[in-house]
Amino acid sequence: MNMPNTFPLFRPRLSLIFAGLLLAFTGANVAYADDDAKSKLDDLKRAMTAPNDGAHEIGTADSSTKKKIRTRAIVFDNEPQAAAAPAAPAADLAKAGRPAVKGDCSALPPDVKANAVDFAIQFKVGSAEISSTSEMTLNEIAKILSLSPERCVLVEGHTDLSGNPEKNMVLSRERANSVVNYITDKAGLDRGRIIPSGKGSSDPLKNLDPRDPKNRRVVFKVVAG
């Protein structure tokens, strides 16, 4: 007696089961990515609306590295000066930790007190052209930066250690410029208050191999106060 071959009947069901498992898995990954981006956007919003009470490293890849870091703050001298007192040279003001011109974001010292949040902004390979997958995140960043348009924001491009260091430095600077151009165009922000810079592979994430691709990021540093 020949038994009927019923195995083909189960193939569609098995395919549906595997498809459902795959969809659930990929959906979980998307949800995780969205939650991570939302957390960083919330961090940036807090940084933009925070009072001048110190700087915090927030939104880093490793939550164990989130700790309060205090550096030298910008000092604005609002006290009246004697009429006979000569004006301090710009170089002296810079040494004192102040911008040469009050409110000049391009003259901020390197160790200015700021709240830093990093984002894994995606670009086309070897290019400063922003990938469409990151446009939604950048649109939200632009909205948040418009909450306090008078504040200075430093935008740093970072790479990992792979590749030519000089080319990485140039690429990181071009990517930071692309991000600044994008968000200032979207939110109509003053381009002079959003300052781009390239760091190359000089500042990898803590407790992470410098060659790890996670070091490819864009950091937004909101100057406190």
C-alpha atoms as one frame of an Amber mdcrd trajectory, in Angstrom:
protein
   0.000   0.000   0.000   1.475   3.322  -1.041   1.247   6.151   1.493   0.312
   9.517   0.007   3.118  12.061  -0.032   1.770  14.764   2.251   5.098  16.578
   2.810   4.453  19.161   0.053   1.315  20.192   1.938   3.423  21.261   4.892
   5.918  23.295   2.872   3.692  26.383   2.576   2.974  26.254   6.308   6.660
  25.912   7.180   7.485  28.806   4.850   4.885  30.971   6.561   6.252  30.067
   9.982   9.835  30.912   8.999   8.681  34.136   7.343   6.830  35.095  10.518
   9.886  34.405  12.679  12.102  36.418  10.344   9.676  39.344  10.372   9.480
  39.258  14.159  13.279  39.223  14.439  13.840  42.095  12.020  10.981  44.019
  13.584  12.635  43.710  16.970  15.868  45.079  15.513  14.062  48.058  14.001
  12.277  48.729  17.297  15.610  48.601  19.130  17.178  51.027  16.672  14.209
  53.385  17.002  14.347  53.215  20.805  18.078  53.969  20.763  17.601  56.946
  18.449  14.701  58.218  20.553  16.812  57.991  23.703  19.583  60.029  22.100
  17.106  62.600  20.790  15.723  62.943  24.319  19.289  63.437  25.582  19.867
  66.166  23.004  16.620  67.884  23.925  17.641  67.921  27.592  21.024  69.337
  26.619  19.420  72.126  24.580  17.069  73.124  27.400  19.394  72.484  30.360
  20.500  75.396  32.563  24.164  76.212  32.963  24.807  73.627  35.691  27.676
  71.608  34.259  28.470  69.259  31.403  27.452  65.627  31.078  28.599  62.891
  28.741  25.283  61.457  27.603  24.134  59.291  24.737  27.402  57.342  24.370
  27.460  53.815  22.978  28.325  52.290  26.354  25.871  53.306  29.067  28.479
  52.454  31.709  30.557  55.411  30.521  27.788  57.940  31.192  29.152  60.104
  33.942  29.351  63.735  34.834  32.402  65.458  33.445  33.292  69.014  34.351
  35.692  71.049  32.275  36.649  74.696  32.212  33.642  76.892  31.448  33.469
  79.994  29.308  33.595  83.084  31.505  31.678  86.149  30.381  32.870  89.285
  32.145  29.782  91.434  32.681  31.308  93.588  35.408  31.796  97.309  34.593
  35.351  98.241  33.673  37.208 101.384  34.595  37.303 103.860  31.748  41.097
 103.983  31.785  41.530 100.206  31.685  42.876  99.043  28.307  40.961  96.364
  26.428  42.439  92.898  26.758  43.898  91.479  23.531  41.969  88.709  21.828
  44.806  86.260  22.486  44.608  86.939  26.242  40.861  86.413  26.233  41.290
  83.079  24.479  43.858  82.001  27.066  41.437  82.965  29.815  38.886  80.539
  28.380  36.647  83.167  26.766  35.748  83.805  23.156  37.448  86.878  21.684
  33.998  88.285  20.901  31.080  87.637  23.241  28.690  85.207  21.606  31.135
  84.259  18.836  30.651  80.496  18.561  33.645  80.035  16.273  35.987  81.375
  18.993  35.088  78.858  21.686  38.033  77.134  23.423  38.528  73.404  22.785
  37.686  72.483  26.385  34.504  74.524  26.587  31.904  73.084  28.950  29.299
  71.270  26.847  26.733  68.481  26.844  27.671  65.855  24.240  25.347  63.439
  22.447  26.527  61.116  19.677  24.490  59.818  16.728  25.321  57.058  14.229
  24.555  59.188  11.181  24.902  57.142   7.988  26.712  58.346   4.868  27.362
  56.811   1.488  30.581  54.765   1.479  33.685  56.954   1.358  31.516  60.033
   0.885  30.117  62.973   2.821  26.711  62.499   1.190  24.116  61.755   3.866
  22.229  58.503   3.470  18.455  58.761   3.224  18.201  56.362   6.193  19.483
  59.135   8.495  17.349  61.976   7.171  14.506  61.328   9.633  16.933  61.482
  12.572  18.517  64.678  11.267  15.090  66.255  10.781  14.336  65.600  14.458
  17.761  66.958  15.470  17.054  70.143  13.499  13.759  70.616  15.372  15.480
  70.155  18.725  18.294  72.591  17.940  15.690  75.213  17.038  14.396  75.073
  20.642  17.320  77.241  21.771  18.633  78.889  18.588  20.818  81.284  20.600
  23.032  78.470  21.905  26.301  77.394  20.337  26.449  73.797  19.125  29.663
  72.073  18.056  29.192  69.264  15.514  32.073  66.783  15.354  32.617  64.134
  12.696  34.419  60.964  13.827  35.784  57.907  12.006  37.286  54.610  13.107
  40.990  53.813  12.806  40.737  51.906   9.518  42.009  53.591   6.384  44.366
  56.504   5.839  44.440  58.866   8.866  44.751  62.025   6.760  41.877  61.017
   4.491  39.793  60.085   7.529  40.389  63.535   9.019  39.279  65.248   5.805
  36.262  62.939   5.436  35.166  63.506   9.039  35.339  67.271   8.513  33.340
  67.064   5.268  30.706  64.878   6.939  30.352  67.305   9.833  29.885  70.097
   7.275  27.221  68.087   5.457  25.309  67.537   8.692  25.493  71.206   9.651
  24.338  72.302   6.188  21.426  69.858   6.342  20.122  70.826   9.782  20.574
  74.574   9.314  18.670  74.413   6.017  15.865  72.356   7.594  15.400  74.526
  10.695  16.499  77.904   9.339  19.148  78.139  12.065  21.954  80.672  12.138
  24.847  78.866  10.439  27.289  80.817  12.587  26.022  79.137  15.771  26.460
  75.550  14.545  30.194  74.897  14.227  31.434  71.789  12.348  34.799  70.128
  12.898  36.519  66.887  11.918  38.193  64.634  14.482  39.070  61.698  12.251
  40.001  58.694  14.395  41.649  60.791  17.121  38.864  60.359  19.691  37.489
  56.785  19.738  34.693  55.777  22.101  35.777  54.641  25.539  36.273  50.908
  26.094  35.966  50.260  22.368  38.515  49.076  19.811  39.527  52.139  17.721
  38.932  50.034  14.586  35.337  49.283  15.561  32.841  50.820  13.063  30.809
  52.162  16.012  33.430  54.909  16.241  31.985  56.343  13.028  29.620  58.879
  14.509  28.587  62.510  14.638  28.728  64.183  18.050  26.599  67.213  18.934
  28.114  69.283  21.750  25.672  71.814  23.149  27.577  74.564  24.930  26.246
  74.941  28.466  24.687  78.238  29.411
